[in-house]
Amino acid sequence: MMGMNFTMILPPLLSLACGIAILIWPRLLNYIVAFYLIFFGLAGLIPLF
């Protein structure tokens, strides 16, 4: 149960943290978007292997 609650609350917390970081350092937007795309791209490919 603990893992399920953690996985459900992680994306909103991560989004909130990234949004605040972008407000403070607008230059971070490029890096955050790049890491987001790389992470979910790799996560989508992993089940294929």
mmCIF entry with sequence, helices, sheets and N, C-alpha, C, O atoms, coordinates in Angstrom:
data_MODEL
# 
_entry.id   MODEL 
# 
_entity.id                         1 
_entity.type                       polymer 
_entity.pdbx_number_of_molecules   1 
# 
_entity_poly.entity_id                      1 
_entity_poly.type                           'polypeptide(L)' 
_entity_poly.nstd_linkage                   no 
_entity_poly.nstd_monomer                   no 
_entity_poly.pdbx_seq_one_letter_code       MMGMNFTMILPPLLSLACGIAILIWPRLLNYIVAFYLIFFGLAGLIPLF 
_entity_poly.pdbx_seq_one_letter_code_can   MMGMNFTMILPPLLSLACGIAILIWPRLLNYIVAFYLIFFGLAGLIPLF 
_entity_poly.pdbx_strand_id                 A 
# 
loop_
_entity_poly_seq.entity_id 
_entity_poly_seq.num 
_entity_poly_seq.mon_id 
_entity_poly_seq.hetero 
1 1  MET n 
1 2  MET n 
1 3  GLY n 
1 4  MET n 
1 5  ASN n 
1 6  PHE n 
1 7  THR n 
1 8  MET n 
1 9  ILE n 
1 10 LEU n 
1 11 PRO n 
1 12 PRO n 
1 13 LEU n 
1 14 LEU n 
1 15 SER n 
1 16 LEU n 
1 17 ALA n 
1 18 CYS n 
1 19 GLY n 
1 20 ILE n 
1 21 ALA n 
1 22 ILE n 
1 23 LEU n 
1 24 ILE n 
1 25 TRP n 
1 26 PRO n 
1 27 ARG n 
1 28 LEU n 
1 29 LEU n 
1 30 ASN n 
1 31 TYR n 
1 32 ILE n 
1 33 VAL n 
1 34 ALA n 
1 35 PHE n 
1 36 TYR n 
1 37 LEU n 
1 38 ILE n 
1 39 PHE n 
1 40 PHE n 
1 41 GLY n 
1 42 LEU n 
1 43 ALA n 
1 44 GLY n 
1 45 LEU n 
1 46 ILE n 
1 47 PRO n 
1 48 LEU n 
1 49 PHE n 
# 
_struct_asym.id          A 
_struct_asym.entity_id   1 
# 
loop_
_struct_conf.conf_type_id 
_struct_conf.id 
_struct_conf.pdbx_PDB_helix_id 
_struct_conf.beg_label_comp_id 
_struct_conf.beg_label_asym_id 
_struct_conf.beg_label_seq_id 
_struct_conf.pdbx_beg_PDB_ins_code 
_struct_conf.end_label_comp_id 
_struct_conf.end_label_asym_id 
_struct_conf.end_label_seq_id 
_struct_conf.pdbx_end_PDB_ins_code 
_struct_conf.beg_auth_comp_id 
_struct_conf.beg_auth_asym_id 
_struct_conf.beg_auth_seq_id 
_struct_conf.end_auth_comp_id 
_struct_conf.end_auth_asym_id 
_struct_conf.end_auth_seq_id 
_struct_conf.pdbx_PDB_helix_class 
_struct_conf.details 
_struct_conf.pdbx_PDB_helix_length 
HELX_P HELX_P1 AA1 MET A 2  ? ILE A 24 ? MET A 2  ILE A 24 1 ? 23 
HELX_P HELX_P2 AA2 LEU A 28 ? LEU A 45 ? LEU A 28 LEU A 45 1 ? 18 
HELX_P HELX_P3 AA3 ILE A 46 ? LEU A 48 ? ILE A 46 LEU A 48 5 ? 3  
# 
_struct_conf_type.id          HELX_P 
_struct_conf_type.criteria    ? 
_struct_conf_type.reference   ? 
# 
loop_
_atom_site.group_PDB 
_atom_site.id 
_atom_site.type_symbol 
_atom_site.label_atom_id 
_atom_site.label_alt_id 
_atom_site.label_comp_id 
_atom_site.label_asym_id 
_atom_site.label_entity_id 
_atom_site.label_seq_id 
_atom_site.pdbx_PDB_ins_code 
_atom_site.Cartn_x 
_atom_site.Cartn_y 
_atom_site.Cartn_z 
_atom_site.occupancy 
_atom_site.B_iso_or_equiv 
_atom_site.pdbx_formal_charge 
_atom_site.auth_seq_id 
_atom_site.auth_comp_id 
_atom_site.auth_asym_id 
_atom_site.auth_atom_id 
_atom_site.pdbx_PDB_model_num 
ATOM 1   N N  . MET A 1 1  ? 0.816  -1.201 0.000   1.00 0.00 ? 1  MET A N  1 
ATOM 2   C CA . MET A 1 1  ? 0.000  0.000  0.000   1.00 0.00 ? 1  MET A CA 1 
ATOM 3   C C  . MET A 1 1  ? 0.858  1.262  0.000   1.00 0.00 ? 1  MET A C  1 
ATOM 4   O O  . MET A 1 1  ? 0.523  2.245  -0.661  1.00 0.00 ? 1  MET A O  1 
ATOM 5   N N  . MET A 1 2  ? 1.957  1.235  0.736   1.00 0.00 ? 2  MET A N  1 
ATOM 6   C CA . MET A 1 2  ? 2.802  2.417  0.843   1.00 0.00 ? 2  MET A CA 1 
ATOM 7   C C  . MET A 1 2  ? 3.363  2.811  -0.528  1.00 0.00 ? 2  MET A C  1 
ATOM 8   O O  . MET A 1 2  ? 3.406  3.995  -0.863  1.00 0.00 ? 2  MET A O  1 
ATOM 9   N N  . GLY A 1 3  ? 3.792  1.825  -1.319  1.00 0.00 ? 3  GLY A N  1 
ATOM 10  C CA . GLY A 1 3  ? 4.347  2.115  -2.626  1.00 0.00 ? 3  GLY A CA 1 
ATOM 11  C C  . GLY A 1 3  ? 3.324  2.723  -3.567  1.00 0.00 ? 3  GLY A C  1 
ATOM 12  O O  . GLY A 1 3  ? 3.647  3.606  -4.362  1.00 0.00 ? 3  GLY A O  1 
ATOM 13  N N  . MET A 1 4  ? 2.087  2.248  -3.476  1.00 0.00 ? 4  MET A N  1 
ATOM 14  C CA . MET A 1 4  ? 1.039  2.776  -4.347  1.00 0.00 ? 4  MET A CA 1 
ATOM 15  C C  . MET A 1 4  ? 0.746  4.239  -4.012  1.00 0.00 ? 4  MET A C  1 
ATOM 16  O O  . MET A 1 4  ? 0.587  5.067  -4.910  1.00 0.00 ? 4  MET A O  1 
ATOM 17  N N  . ASN A 1 5  ? 0.674  4.554  -2.716  1.00 0.00 ? 5  ASN A N  1 
ATOM 18  C CA . ASN A 1 5  ? 0.438  5.940  -2.329  1.00 0.00 ? 5  ASN A CA 1 
ATOM 19  C C  . ASN A 1 5  ? 1.587  6.831  -2.774  1.00 0.00 ? 5  ASN A C  1 
ATOM 20  O O  . ASN A 1 5  ? 1.364  7.960  -3.210  1.00 0.00 ? 5  ASN A O  1 
ATOM 21  N N  . PHE A 1 6  ? 2.805  6.335  -2.668  1.00 0.00 ? 6  PHE A N  1 
ATOM 22  C CA . PHE A 1 6  ? 3.974  7.123  -3.065  1.00 0.00 ? 6  PHE A CA 1 
ATOM 23  C C  . PHE A 1 6  ? 3.953  7.396  -4.560  1.00 0.00 ? 6  PHE A C  1 
ATOM 24  O O  . PHE A 1 6  ? 4.237  8.515  -4.986  1.00 0.00 ? 6  PHE A O  1 
ATOM 25  N N  . THR A 1 7  ? 3.617  6.382  -5.372  1.00 0.00 ? 7  THR A N  1 
ATOM 26  C CA . THR A 1 7  ? 3.612  6.577  -6.816  1.00 0.00 ? 7  THR A CA 1 
ATOM 27  C C  . THR A 1 7  ? 2.466  7.491  -7.246  1.00 0.00 ? 7  THR A C  1 
ATOM 28  O O  . THR A 1 7  ? 2.551  8.137  -8.290  1.00 0.00 ? 7  THR A O  1 
ATOM 29  N N  . MET A 1 8  ? 1.397  7.552  -6.453  1.00 0.00 ? 8  MET A N  1 
ATOM 30  C CA . MET A 1 8  ? 0.287  8.433  -6.809  1.00 0.00 ? 8  MET A CA 1 
ATOM 31  C C  . MET A 1 8  ? 0.583  9.884  -6.444  1.00 0.00 ? 8  MET A C  1 
ATOM 32  O O  . MET A 1 8  ? 0.063  10.796 -7.086  1.00 0.00 ? 8  MET A O  1 
ATOM 33  N N  . ILE A 1 9  ? 1.410  10.113 -5.421  1.00 0.00 ? 9  ILE A N  1 
ATOM 34  C CA . ILE A 1 9  ? 1.667  11.476 -4.974  1.00 0.00 ? 9  ILE A CA 1 
ATOM 35  C C  . ILE A 1 9  ? 2.944  12.053 -5.598  1.00 0.00 ? 9  ILE A C  1 
ATOM 36  O O  . ILE A 1 9  ? 3.147  13.267 -5.578  1.00 0.00 ? 9  ILE A O  1 
ATOM 37  N N  . LEU A 1 10 ? 3.795  11.200 -6.147  1.00 0.00 ? 10 LEU A N  1 
ATOM 38  C CA . LEU A 1 10 ? 5.066  11.670 -6.697  1.00 0.00 ? 10 LEU A CA 1 
ATOM 39  C C  . LEU A 1 10 ? 4.909  12.613 -7.894  1.00 0.00 ? 10 LEU A C  1 
ATOM 40  O O  . LEU A 1 10 ? 5.534  13.674 -7.883  1.00 0.00 ? 10 LEU A O  1 
ATOM 41  N N  . PRO A 1 11 ? 4.119  12.300 -8.923  1.00 0.00 ? 11 PRO A N  1 
ATOM 42  C CA . PRO A 1 11 ? 4.024  13.210 -10.071 1.00 0.00 ? 11 PRO A CA 1 
ATOM 43  C C  . PRO A 1 11 ? 3.538  14.626 -9.720  1.00 0.00 ? 11 PRO A C  1 
ATOM 44  O O  . PRO A 1 11 ? 4.115  15.591 -10.220 1.00 0.00 ? 11 PRO A O  1 
ATOM 45  N N  . PRO A 1 12 ? 2.496  14.791 -8.877  1.00 0.00 ? 12 PRO A N  1 
ATOM 46  C CA . PRO A 1 12 ? 2.104  16.163 -8.534  1.00 0.00 ? 12 PRO A CA 1 
ATOM 47  C C  . PRO A 1 12 ? 3.193  16.913 -7.757  1.00 0.00 ? 12 PRO A C  1 
ATOM 48  O O  . PRO A 1 12 ? 3.399  18.107 -7.975  1.00 0.00 ? 12 PRO A O  1 
ATOM 49  N N  . LEU A 1 13 ? 3.879  16.225 -6.863  1.00 0.00 ? 13 LEU A N  1 
ATOM 50  C CA . LEU A 1 13 ? 4.961  16.885 -6.119  1.00 0.00 ? 13 LEU A CA 1 
ATOM 51  C C  . LEU A 1 13 ? 6.109  17.262 -7.040  1.00 0.00 ? 13 LEU A C  1 
ATOM 52  O O  . LEU A 1 13 ? 6.687  18.341 -6.911  1.00 0.00 ? 13 LEU A O  1 
ATOM 53  N N  . LEU A 1 14 ? 6.438  16.378 -7.966  1.00 0.00 ? 14 LEU A N  1 
ATOM 54  C CA . LEU A 1 14 ? 7.496  16.665 -8.919  1.00 0.00 ? 14 LEU A CA 1 
ATOM 55  C C  . LEU A 1 14 ? 7.111  17.836 -9.822  1.00 0.00 ? 14 LEU A C  1 
ATOM 56  O O  . LEU A 1 14 ? 7.944  18.696 -10.111 1.00 0.00 ? 14 LEU A O  1 
ATOM 57  N N  . SER A 1 15 ? 5.875  17.874 -10.261 1.00 0.00 ? 15 SER A N  1 
ATOM 58  C CA . SER A 1 15 ? 5.391  18.979 -11.093 1.00 0.00 ? 15 SER A CA 1 
ATOM 59  C C  . SER A 1 15 ? 5.437  20.303 -10.336 1.00 0.00 ? 15 SER A C  1 
ATOM 60  O O  . SER A 1 15 ? 5.842  21.328 -10.885 1.00 0.00 ? 15 SER A O  1 
ATOM 61  N N  . LEU A 1 16 ? 5.024  20.272 -9.090  1.00 0.00 ? 16 LEU A N  1 
ATOM 62  C CA . LEU A 1 16 ? 5.050  21.479 -8.268  1.00 0.00 ? 16 LEU A CA 1 
ATOM 63  C C  . LEU A 1 16 ? 6.474  21.982 -8.068  1.00 0.00 ? 16 LEU A C  1 
ATOM 64  O O  . LEU A 1 16 ? 6.739  23.178 -8.191  1.00 0.00 ? 16 LEU A O  1 
ATOM 65  N N  . ALA A 1 17 ? 7.385  21.070 -7.761  1.00 0.00 ? 17 ALA A N  1 
ATOM 66  C CA . ALA A 1 17 ? 8.784  21.452 -7.556  1.00 0.00 ? 17 ALA A CA 1 
ATOM 67  C C  . ALA A 1 17 ? 9.386  22.029 -8.842  1.00 0.00 ? 17 ALA A C  1 
ATOM 68  O O  . ALA A 1 17 ? 10.106 23.026 -8.796  1.00 0.00 ? 17 ALA A O  1 
ATOM 69  N N  . CYS A 1 18 ? 9.093  21.408 -9.979  1.00 0.00 ? 18 CYS A N  1 
ATOM 70  C CA . CYS A 1 18 ? 9.611  21.906 -11.257 1.00 0.00 ? 18 CYS A CA 1 
ATOM 71  C C  . CYS A 1 18 ? 9.014  23.267 -11.599 1.00 0.00 ? 18 CYS A C  1 
ATOM 72  O O  . CYS A 1 18 ? 9.716  24.139 -12.111 1.00 0.00 ? 18 CYS A O  1 
ATOM 73  N N  . GLY A 1 19 ? 7.736  23.453 -11.323 1.00 0.00 ? 19 GLY A N  1 
ATOM 74  C CA . GLY A 1 19 ? 7.098  24.743 -11.592 1.00 0.00 ? 19 GLY A CA 1 
ATOM 75  C C  . GLY A 1 19 ? 7.702  25.860 -10.762 1.00 0.00 ? 19 GLY A C  1 
ATOM 76  O O  . GLY A 1 19 ? 7.927  26.957 -11.273 1.00 0.00 ? 19 GLY A O  1 
ATOM 77  N N  . ILE A 1 20 ? 7.965  25.601 -9.501  1.00 0.00 ? 20 ILE A N  1 
ATOM 78  C CA . ILE A 1 20 ? 8.594  26.608 -8.639  1.00 0.00 ? 20 ILE A CA 1 
ATOM 79  C C  . ILE A 1 20 ? 10.014 26.892 -9.114  1.00 0.00 ? 20 ILE A C  1 
ATOM 80  O O  . ILE A 1 20 ? 10.441 28.046 -9.152  1.00 0.00 ? 20 ILE A O  1 
ATOM 81  N N  . ALA A 1 21 ? 10.750 25.831 -9.479  1.00 0.00 ? 21 ALA A N  1 
ATOM 82  C CA . ALA A 1 21 ? 12.121 26.015 -9.965  1.00 0.00 ? 21 ALA A CA 1 
ATOM 83  C C  . ALA A 1 21 ? 12.138 26.860 -11.235 1.00 0.00 ? 21 ALA A C  1 
ATOM 84  O O  . ALA A 1 21 ? 13.018 27.704 -11.404 1.00 0.00 ? 21 ALA A O  1 
ATOM 85  N N  . ILE A 1 22 ? 11.170 26.641 -12.133 1.00 0.00 ? 22 ILE A N  1 
ATOM 86  C CA . ILE A 1 22 ? 11.117 27.423 -13.373 1.00 0.00 ? 22 ILE A CA 1 
ATOM 87  C C  . ILE A 1 22 ? 10.811 28.894 -13.069 1.00 0.00 ? 22 ILE A C  1 
ATOM 88  O O  . ILE A 1 22 ? 11.348 29.785 -13.726 1.00 0.00 ? 22 ILE A O  1 
ATOM 89  N N  . LEU A 1 23 ? 9.953  29.151 -12.081 1.00 0.00 ? 23 LEU A N  1 
ATOM 90  C CA . LEU A 1 23 ? 9.667  30.539 -11.712 1.00 0.00 ? 23 LEU A CA 1 
ATOM 91  C C  . LEU A 1 23 ? 10.914 31.232 -11.164 1.00 0.00 ? 23 LEU A C  1 
ATOM 92  O O  . LEU A 1 23 ? 11.146 32.411 -11.433 1.00 0.00 ? 23 LEU A O  1 
ATOM 93  N N  . ILE A 1 24 ? 11.710 30.495 -10.398 1.00 0.00 ? 24 ILE A N  1 
ATOM 94  C CA . ILE A 1 24 ? 12.901 31.091 -9.798  1.00 0.00 ? 24 ILE A CA 1 
ATOM 95  C C  . ILE A 1 24 ? 14.027 31.208 -10.823 1.00 0.00 ? 24 ILE A C  1 
ATOM 96  O O  . ILE A 1 24 ? 14.676 32.250 -10.918 1.00 0.00 ? 24 ILE A O  1 
ATOM 97  N N  . TRP A 1 25 ? 14.260 30.139 -11.591 1.00 0.00 ? 25 TRP A N  1 
ATOM 98  C CA . TRP A 1 25 ? 15.315 30.114 -12.597 1.00 0.00 ? 25 TRP A CA 1 
ATOM 99  C C  . TRP A 1 25 ? 14.711 29.738 -13.944 1.00 0.00 ? 25 TRP A C  1 
ATOM 100 O O  . TRP A 1 25 ? 14.664 28.552 -14.271 1.00 0.00 ? 25 TRP A O  1 
ATOM 101 N N  . PRO A 1 26 ? 14.244 30.709 -14.745 1.00 0.00 ? 26 PRO A N  1 
ATOM 102 C CA . PRO A 1 26 ? 13.582 30.392 -16.015 1.00 0.00 ? 26 PRO A CA 1 
ATOM 103 C C  . PRO A 1 26 ? 14.465 29.598 -16.989 1.00 0.00 ? 26 PRO A C  1 
ATOM 104 O O  . PRO A 1 26 ? 13.945 28.892 -17.853 1.00 0.00 ? 26 PRO A O  1 
ATOM 105 N N  . ARG A 1 27 ? 15.777 29.708 -16.859 1.00 0.00 ? 27 ARG A N  1 
ATOM 106 C CA . ARG A 1 27 ? 16.679 28.992 -17.753 1.00 0.00 ? 27 ARG A CA 1 
ATOM 107 C C  . ARG A 1 27 ? 16.601 27.468 -17.541 1.00 0.00 ? 27 ARG A C  1 
ATOM 108 O O  . ARG A 1 27 ? 16.986 26.693 -18.416 1.00 0.00 ? 27 ARG A O  1 
ATOM 109 N N  . LEU A 1 28 ? 16.100 27.054 -16.367 1.00 0.00 ? 28 LEU A N  1 
ATOM 110 C CA . LEU A 1 28 ? 15.974 25.632 -16.073 1.00 0.00 ? 28 LEU A CA 1 
ATOM 111 C C  . LEU A 1 28 ? 14.929 24.931 -16.940 1.00 0.00 ? 28 LEU A C  1 
ATOM 112 O O  . LEU A 1 28 ? 14.947 23.705 -17.057 1.00 0.00 ? 28 LEU A O  1 
ATOM 113 N N  . LEU A 1 29 ? 14.034 25.684 -17.540 1.00 0.00 ? 29 LEU A N  1 
ATOM 114 C CA . LEU A 1 29 ? 12.952 25.088 -18.326 1.00 0.00 ? 29 LEU A CA 1 
ATOM 115 C C  . LEU A 1 29 ? 13.486 24.139 -19.390 1.00 0.00 ? 29 LEU A C  1 
ATOM 116 O O  . LEU A 1 29 ? 12.945 23.050 -19.580 1.00 0.00 ? 29 LEU A O  1 
ATOM 117 N N  . ASN A 1 30 ? 14.544 24.546 -20.083 1.00 0.00 ? 30 ASN A N  1 
ATOM 118 C CA . ASN A 1 30 ? 15.120 23.684 -21.130 1.00 0.00 ? 30 ASN A CA 1 
ATOM 119 C C  . ASN A 1 30 ? 15.570 22.349 -20.560 1.00 0.00 ? 30 ASN A C  1 
ATOM 120 O O  . ASN A 1 30 ? 15.298 21.299 -21.142 1.00 0.00 ? 30 ASN A O  1 
ATOM 121 N N  . TYR A 1 31 ? 16.255 22.385 -19.429 1.00 0.00 ? 31 TYR A N  1 
ATOM 122 C CA . TYR A 1 31 ? 16.782 21.159 -18.831 1.00 0.00 ? 31 TYR A CA 1 
ATOM 123 C C  . TYR A 1 31 ? 15.662 20.279 -18.287 1.00 0.00 ? 31 TYR A C  1 
ATOM 124 O O  . TYR A 1 31 ? 15.701 19.058 -18.439 1.00 0.00 ? 31 TYR A O  1 
ATOM 125 N N  . ILE A 1 32 ? 14.672 20.892 -17.659 1.00 0.00 ? 32 ILE A N  1 
ATOM 126 C CA . ILE A 1 32 ? 13.565 20.119 -17.085 1.00 0.00 ? 32 ILE A CA 1 
ATOM 127 C C  . ILE A 1 32 ? 12.789 19.408 -18.190 1.00 0.00 ? 32 ILE A C  1 
ATOM 128 O O  . ILE A 1 32 ? 12.448 18.233 -18.052 1.00 0.00 ? 32 ILE A O  1 
ATOM 129 N N  . VAL A 1 33 ? 12.511 20.104 -19.270 1.00 0.00 ? 33 VAL A N  1 
ATOM 130 C CA . VAL A 1 33 ? 11.786 19.494 -20.388 1.00 0.00 ? 33 VAL A CA 1 
ATOM 131 C C  . VAL A 1 33 ? 12.622 18.382 -21.019 1.00 0.00 ? 33 VAL A C  1 
ATOM 132 O O  . VAL A 1 33 ? 12.095 17.322 -21.354 1.00 0.00 ? 33 VAL A O  1 
ATOM 133 N N  . ALA A 1 34 ? 13.920 18.621 -21.180 1.00 0.00 ? 34 ALA A N  1 
ATOM 134 C CA . ALA A 1 34 ? 14.790 17.608 -21.780 1.00 0.00 ? 34 ALA A CA 1 
ATOM 135 C C  . ALA A 1 34 ? 14.843 16.355 -20.915 1.00 0.00 ? 34 ALA A C  1 
ATOM 136 O O  . ALA A 1 34 ? 14.709 15.246 -21.432 1.00 0.00 ? 34 ALA A O  1 
ATOM 137 N N  . PHE A 1 35 ? 15.037 16.514 -19.603 1.00 0.00 ? 35 PHE A N  1 
ATOM 138 C CA . PHE A 1 35 ? 15.085 15.349 -18.720 1.00 0.00 ? 35 PHE A CA 1 
ATOM 139 C C  . PHE A 1 35 ? 13.738 14.627 -18.683 1.00 0.00 ? 35 PHE A C  1 
ATOM 140 O O  . PHE A 1 35 ? 13.694 13.399 -18.616 1.00 0.00 ? 35 PHE A O  1 
ATOM 141 N N  . TYR A 1 36 ? 12.646 15.382 -18.727 1.00 0.00 ? 36 TYR A N  1 
ATOM 142 C CA . TYR A 1 36 ? 11.312 14.786 -18.737 1.00 0.00 ? 36 TYR A CA 1 
ATOM 143 C C  . TYR A 1 36 ? 11.135 13.903 -19.972 1.00 0.00 ? 36 TYR A C  1 
ATOM 144 O O  . TYR A 1 36 ? 10.682 12.763 -19.872 1.00 0.00 ? 36 TYR A O  1 
ATOM 145 N N  . LEU A 1 37 ? 11.495 14.437 -21.125 1.00 0.00 ? 37 LEU A N  1 
ATOM 146 C CA . LEU A 1 37 ? 11.330 13.684 -22.362 1.00 0.00 ? 37 LEU A CA 1 
ATOM 147 C C  . LEU A 1 37 ? 12.236 12.463 -22.404 1.00 0.00 ? 37 LEU A C  1 
ATOM 148 O O  . LEU A 1 37 ? 11.816 11.394 -22.847 1.00 0.00 ? 37 LEU A O  1 
ATOM 149 N N  . ILE A 1 38 ? 13.474 12.610 -21.947 1.00 0.00 ? 38 ILE A N  1 
ATOM 150 C CA . ILE A 1 38 ? 14.404 11.482 -21.932 1.00 0.00 ? 38 ILE A CA 1 
ATOM 151 C C  . ILE A 1 38 ? 13.908 10.408 -20.971 1.00 0.00 ? 38 ILE A C  1 
ATOM 152 O O  . ILE A 1 38 ? 13.902 9.225  -21.312 1.00 0.00 ? 38 ILE A O  1 
ATOM 153 N N  . PHE A 1 39 ? 13.494 10.809 -19.776 1.00 0.00 ? 39 PHE A N  1 
ATOM 154 C CA . PHE A 1 39 ? 13.056 9.848  -18.766 1.00 0.00 ? 39 PHE A CA 1 
ATOM 155 C C  . PHE A 1 39 ? 11.850 9.054  -19.244 1.00 0.00 ? 39 PHE A C  1 
ATOM 156 O O  . PHE A 1 39 ? 11.851 7.825  -19.170 1.00 0.00 ? 39 PHE A O  1 
ATOM 157 N N  . PHE A 1 40 ? 10.818 9.741  -19.736 1.00 0.00 ? 40 PHE A N  1 
ATOM 158 C CA . PHE A 1 40 ? 9.621  9.019  -20.154 1.00 0.00 ? 40 PHE A CA 1 
ATOM 159 C C  . PHE A 1 40 ? 9.824  8.270  -21.474 1.00 0.00 ? 40 PHE A C  1 
ATOM 160 O O  . PHE A 1 40 ? 9.142  7.280  -21.737 1.00 0.00 ? 40 PHE A O  1 
ATOM 161 N N  . GLY A 1 41 ? 10.744 8.733  -22.291 1.00 0.00 ? 41 GLY A N  1 
ATOM 162 C CA . GLY A 1 41 ? 11.100 7.977  -23.488 1.00 0.00 ? 41 GLY A CA 1 
ATOM 163 C C  . GLY A 1 41 ? 11.761 6.659  -23.131 1.00 0.00 ? 41 GLY A C  1 
ATOM 164 O O  . GLY A 1 41 ? 11.415 5.613  -23.682 1.00 0.00 ? 41 GLY A O  1 
ATOM 165 N N  . LEU A 1 42 ? 12.723 6.711  -22.199 1.00 0.00 ? 42 LEU A N  1 
ATOM 166 C CA . LEU A 1 42 ? 13.379 5.485  -21.754 1.00 0.00 ? 42 LEU A CA 1 
ATOM 167 C C  . LEU A 1 42 ? 12.411 4.575  -21.001 1.00 0.00 ? 42 LEU A C  1 
ATOM 168 O O  . LEU A 1 42 ? 12.446 3.355  -21.163 1.00 0.00 ? 42 LEU A O  1 
ATOM 169 N N  . ALA A 1 43 ? 11.547 5.168  -20.178 1.00 0.00 ? 43 ALA A N  1 
ATOM 170 C CA . ALA A 1 43 ? 10.573 4.373  -19.424 1.00 0.00 ? 43 ALA A CA 1 
ATOM 171 C C  . ALA A 1 43 ? 9.619  3.659  -20.374 1.00 0.00 ? 43 ALA A C  1 
ATOM 172 O O  . ALA A 1 43 ? 9.159  2.556  -20.078 1.00 0.00 ? 43 ALA A O  1 
ATOM 173 N N  . GLY A 1 44 ? 9.320  4.278  -21.508 1.00 0.00 ? 44 GLY A N  1 
ATOM 174 C CA . GLY A 1 44 ? 8.441  3.647  -22.480 1.00 0.00 ? 44 GLY A CA 1 
ATOM 175 C C  . GLY A 1 44 ? 9.125  2.532  -23.247 1.00 0.00 ? 44 GLY A C  1 
ATOM 176 O O  . GLY A 1 44 ? 8.470  1.602  -23.717 1.00 0.00 ? 44 GLY A O  1 
ATOM 177 N N  . LEU A 1 45 ? 10.446 2.622  -23.375 1.00 0.00 ? 45 LEU A N  1 
ATOM 178 C CA . LEU A 1 45 ? 11.180 1.605  -24.122 1.00 0.00 ? 45 LEU A CA 1 
ATOM 179 C C  . LEU A 1 45 ? 11.564 0.402  -23.272 1.00 0.00 ? 45 LEU A C  1 
ATOM 180 O O  . LEU A 1 45 ? 11.752 -0.689 -23.808 1.00 0.00 ? 45 LEU A O  1 
ATOM 181 N N  . ILE A 1 46 ? 11.684 0.573  -21.977 1.00 0.00 ? 46 ILE A N  1 
ATOM 182 C CA . ILE A 1 46 ? 12.149 -0.498 -21.098 1.00 0.00 ? 46 ILE A CA 1 
ATOM 183 C C  . ILE A 1 46 ? 11.282 -1.772 -21.195 1.00 0.00 ? 46 ILE A C  1 
ATOM 184 O O  . ILE A 1 46 ? 11.850 -2.862 -21.257 1.00 0.00 ? 46 ILE A O  1 
ATOM 185 N N  . PRO A 1 47 ? 9.953  -1.691 -21.211 1.00 0.00 ? 47 PRO A N  1 
ATOM 186 C CA . PRO A 1 47 ? 9.176  -2.935 -21.307 1.00 0.00 ? 47 PRO A CA 1 
ATOM 187 C C  . PRO A 1 47 ? 9.409  -3.715 -22.600 1.00 0.00 ? 47 PRO A C  1 
ATOM 188 O O  . PRO A 1 47 ? 9.142  -4.916 -22.657 1.00 0.00 ? 47 PRO A O  1 
ATOM 189 N N  . LEU A 1 48 ? 9.907  -3.036 -23.640 1.00 0.00 ? 48 LEU A N  1 
ATOM 190 C CA . LEU A 1 48 ? 10.150 -3.722 -24.898 1.00 0.00 ? 48 LEU A CA 1 
ATOM 191 C C  . LEU A 1 48 ? 11.347 -4.661 -24.803 1.00 0.00 ? 48 LEU A C  1 
ATOM 192 O O  . LEU A 1 48 ? 11.417 -5.634 -25.555 1.00 0.00 ? 48 LEU A O  1 
ATOM 193 N N  . PHE A 1 49 ? 12.273 -4.402 -23.918 1.00 0.00 ? 49 PHE A N  1 
ATOM 194 C CA . PHE A 1 49 ? 13.463 -5.243 -23.760 1.00 0.00 ? 49 PHE A CA 1 
ATOM 195 C C  . PHE A 1 49 ? 13.129 -6.276 -22.760 1.00 0.00 ? 49 PHE A C  1 
ATOM 196 O O  . PHE A 1 49 ? 13.967 -7.120 -22.441 1.00 0.00 ? 49 PHE A O  1 
# 
